[in-house]
Amino acid sequence: MKNSIKQVKRPKSSPCWCSICVSLQLGWRVLMEQDWENLPKHLLDSVAEKLLKPLDYLGFSLVRKTWYSVAKDNESKRARMTAPMLLYYSGRKQYWKFYDVVDKKVLKFQAKVPWKVFVGSSKGWLLFVHRNVREKNLGVTLVNPFLRIKGRKNKENSIICLPPLTPPGWEKCRIKQKKNALDEDIGCQMIEEVVNVGNTFYVVNYYREVLCYDVTTGRTYSDVKMVRRGNSPDCNNSKRYIFEVEENRLLMVERYRGYTEDDIRVTKKFRVFELNVQTGEWTEKNTLGGDALFVGDNTSIRVSSAKICGLRSNCIYFNHDIDYVGTGIDYDFGVYNVEDQSFPETYTKRFKKILQMSSPRPIWVKPILSFPL
């Protein structure tokens, strides 16, 4: 059959053959010259509503500016399609890959990120801090990896250099990969995480104390108020994270760690406490109310698992992060179920090996659709 097809010769003047060629050329030209930027909004809305996976929704938002606007404006859909992703080093300088925890696979696109150690991430942005000895200050840079996709033109606002900081004792500052870039030498009292609720910032520190500062009334360090005094007997082997739950209530998660004979750090368990800000009382919880938490060097993230199919409810997704002991190999990552106090398997052996080889350490980033283009 194939030979018979090859032996068929169309005369050069055949109108049928020419019309087919012309039609193909015109069709290809229409496809290539299609104005994807100005497609009608109702068509884009229809496409967006049919997307079922966060990966597809993110790809949809990256096609054109108008597509991004549709994805951004659809708040209900956006809430279901912005699950945190794991950003890890690809092995090639400046290029990082994304791992989708919902579909359990590595995404096909990569982000170009400056070859520097970042100290944290928040609301989709990576935070870099470096010490300027000549200017006697600390340089702060924000980088959005979702605006620096390999093969696409980098957006002008993908890197933002903030005004330098000159805090007291800046020259003693030790820059580490953690949520607050400034160490205890400059008066931070070994802060482990900060959460913003309205005009007030709440912090939890190494000693399990909860402090607050109102930006509308506070002027000096003396305006920092104590919400709850610490009482943790084993601070060296635990780490704290803080979340906003609802008005006048905060959620604190304590992570308890240990070390193997090979000096590999491992997480043994988590405990969850709810703090009533008005009374200063802690209440231990054995559930997350169906939510999923993501902790590590990033600003901690709370997500409703009911809105994102594929996430484990009442589970804590954790990465290796900085600690004040400073020992142990950086292999401490996994998932912890708060209700049955188990560690369900989430990553394949192959991907675990990739995470172990990633340096700098992997970090959680949450895609956001609230930045200007």
N, C-alpha and C positions, 0 to 999 in steps of 0.2 A: 504493500500500500504506500509506504514511504517513497519507494523508487518511482512509482507511477506519478506521485505528486511532483517529484523533482523533475520528471521529464516533460511536464506541462509547461509550454512556453506561451506567454501572453504577447500578442503583437504589440509593438510600441504605440500603435495608434488606437489600441482598444479603448473605447470610451468607458467601458465598465471598470477596467483596471485603473484608469486615470482618476475616475470619480472616487474610487476607494482610497487612493493615495491622498487625494485632496481632502477628503473627509477626515482621514486620520491626521493630517497635518493641521487642519483647522481645529479638530478636537483637542489635539495636544496644545495648540496655541491658546485656546480658551482656558484649558486647565492651568497652564503656566502663567497666564496673564490675569487669572481670577483675582479680583480685589477682595482678598480675605479680610482686610482691615475694615471694610465698610459693608460687611454682610448685615442684613436686617437684624435688629435686636431680638425679635421674636423667634428667629431661627436659632440664634445662639442660645437663647433661653431654653428652647426645646432640646437642643443638644446637651446642655448642662444638666438638665433634669434627668436625662437618661443615663448619666454617668453613675456607676455604682461603687467605684473604688477611689480612694484618696489619690493614688498614683495617677489615674486618668484625669481627675479633676485638676491636679497640679499641672499636668501636661497641657490641659485645655487652657489654663490661665497664662501659660507662657507663649502661646501662639502669636497673638497680636495684642496691642494695647486695648482694643475694644473687647476682645475676649477676656482679658484680665478684668476689665471693668464689670462685665457680666458676672464673672466668678466672685468678685469682691462684693457686689451688691446683693447677691443671693445669700443672705445671712443664715437662713436655716440650713441650706445645703452646705454652706461653708463650714458651719459648726460640725457637721458630720464628716467633712472631708479634710480636716486639718489635724490628723493624728501626728504626734511627734515622730521624727525619723532619726535614725542613728547616723551621725556623720563620722566617717573614719578615714584614715589616711590610706591612699591608694598605693603607696610605694613609689610614686613618681612625684618629684618636687613640685609643690604648690597645688597638686590635684587631689581632691578628696571625693569619696563616693558616699552615696546615701543607701541606707538599708531600711526597707519598709517592714515594720514589725507586724503590720496587719496582714500583708500578703506573704510575709516571710521570704523576701527576695531582695537582691541587690538591684537598684535602679540602673537603667542604661546610661543616664547622663551623669556627668561629674561637675564639680565646682572648682574654680580656680581661687584659692585662698592664699594670701601672703604667707611665706615660709617663716612664721614666727609662732611662739608658744602663746596660745590664747588663755585667758584666765577665767573665761566663763561664756555663757550664752543666755540671751533673754529675748523673748518675743521675735525669734527668727534671726537675731543678730549675734555675731560673735564679738567678744570684747578682747582687745589687745591692750596691754599696758607696758610701756618701756620707760626706763629712767634716763633723763637727759642730764648728764653731769654738768655740761657747760652751762645750760640754762637754769640748772638747779630746780628742775620740776619733773613731773611725771606726764608723759605723753599718753593720751587715750585715743584709741582708734576703734571704730565700729565697722564691721564687714558683714554684708548680707550675702551668704553663699547662694541664695536662690536667684540673685541678680547677676551672678557671675558664672553662668553655665558654660561649660566648654563647647566651642563651636558656635556660640552666639556672641554678639557684641555686648561687652560689659556696659551696664547702665552707669551713667555718670554719678548717680547717688548710691552706688553699691558700696563705696568706701567713704566713711565720714570721719574726719579728724576733728575731735572736740577740742575746746580750749584746754591748755595744759593745767594740771593741778599742782598746787604748791602747799601741801598739807604740812603741819609741824612735824619735824623729824623725818622729812622725806628721804634724806640721805641714808637713813637706816632701814628704809623700806626693803623688804624682801619680796620680790614679785614671784608668785606661785600660781599654778593652775588651779584656781578655786573661785568661788562666787565673789568674794571680795578680794581685790588685788592688793590691798594694803594689810600688812601683818600687824601683830599686836604692838610692835614697837612704836607705832604712831597713834596710840590711844584708841584703837578699835575694840579693845577688850576681847580679842580673839573671836570676833563675830563669825558665825558660820553661815547665816543666811538672813536676808532682808526681804520683807514683803510690804507692799504699799497698799493701804486701805484708805481711800479718800485722800485727805490731807495729812494722814498719819503714817509714819513708817514704823513697823515693828521689826525687831531683830531678836534672834536667839543666838546665844553665844556658847562658847566651850564649856562654861560652867552651868549650862541649862537655865540661865536667867533669860527672861523676856523683858526687853526694854522698848520704850516707844518715844517718838519725837514728832511733834506737830509742827509742820513747816510754816503754818500761818501765825503761830505765836512764839515758836522757839527762835532764839537768837544765838545762844551759846551752848556749850556742852553741858552746863548746869541745868539746862531745860530738858535734858533727857530724863524720863521718868521710869521708875521700876514698876513693871506690871506683875511679875512673878519672880520670886527669888529661886535660885537653883538648889537642888537637893540630890543631884546625881552622884552616887558613891564611886562610880567607875567611869570617869570622863575620858581617860586615856584610851579605852577600848570601845568608845561609842562616838557617834556623829549625829548631829541633829539637822532637820530640815523643817521649814515652817510654811504653811499654806493658809490662805484665806478661805474660810468655809462659808460664813454668813456674818451678818452684822453682829459685832461684839463677841464673835467666836473665832478662834484660830485653831488650826490643826498642826500638831507637832509630831514628826516621825523621828524615832530614835533607831539608829542602825548600830547593831552590836557586832564587833569584828574579832577575829582571832587570827593566828598564824600557824601554818603547818611546819613540819620539821625542815622543809625545803625553803622556809621563809616566804611562802606564798600567802598573801593576805586573803582571807575568806570572810564572807558575811555569814554570821551564825543565825541571826534572827532580826526582826523588826518589832517595835512596839509603837502603837499609835495612841496619841493623847489629844483630847479636845480641851482647849482652854477657854473658860469664860472670862473675858477681859474685865468685866465689871467686878466680879467676885475674886478673881485671881485663882480659881480652883481648877485643878486638872482632873479630867475623867478619862480613864483608859477605855479604848474602843477595840472591839474584835471584828470590826467590819469597816469598810470604806463607803458604805451606802451604795454599792454598785459602781463606784468610780475606779479609775486606774491612775496610779501616780508614777511619775518619771523623775528619778533623782540621780544626781551625780554632780559634776562640776557646773552644770547648767542651773539656771533659776528653776526651782522645782515646778513641775507641771501637773495639774490635776485635770483629768479628762473623764467625761461621762462615757463609760463603755457601752451604754445603751444606745448612744448616738453613732458609734463607730463599730460596725460589725467586724468581728475578728479580734478585738481587744479582750483580754482576760479581765473579768470584773473582780473587784476587791483584791487586786494584785498590785505589787510595787515592782516596776521595772527599774533596775538599778545598774549603774556603771561604777567602775573604779574612780574614786576621786581623791583629792588631797586629804591628808590627815596630819596632825601635829607630831605623831610618832615618826613618820617619814621613813618607815622601813617596809619591807615586803615587796614582792613582785606584782606588777600591775595587771593581775588577771581576775580581779574581783568584779564580776558582772553576772547578771542573771535575772530571775523573776521570783518574787516571794508572794505566796498566797496568805493574806492576813487571817482569813477565816479558819483554815485548817493548818496554818503554820508550816506549809510545805514549800519546796522549791521545784515547781514544775519545769520540765525541760522545754525550752523555747527555741534555742539556737541549735543548728546542726553542728556536728563535730568539725566539719570543714570551716564553717563560719566562725566558730569559737577560735580556731587556729588563726584565722585572719585577724580577729580582734586582739588576740594575744600579741601579734606581731605589729600592731598599729602603734606608732609612736610619732607625734604626741598621741595621748589617749583619745579614744572615741568620746563623743559628746552628743547629748540629745539636742536636737533643734526642732522647733515647731514651725512649719510653713505658715506664714501669715499673708493675708491679702489686704493689708491696710497701709502699705507704703505707696507714695506717689510715683508715677512713671513719667 
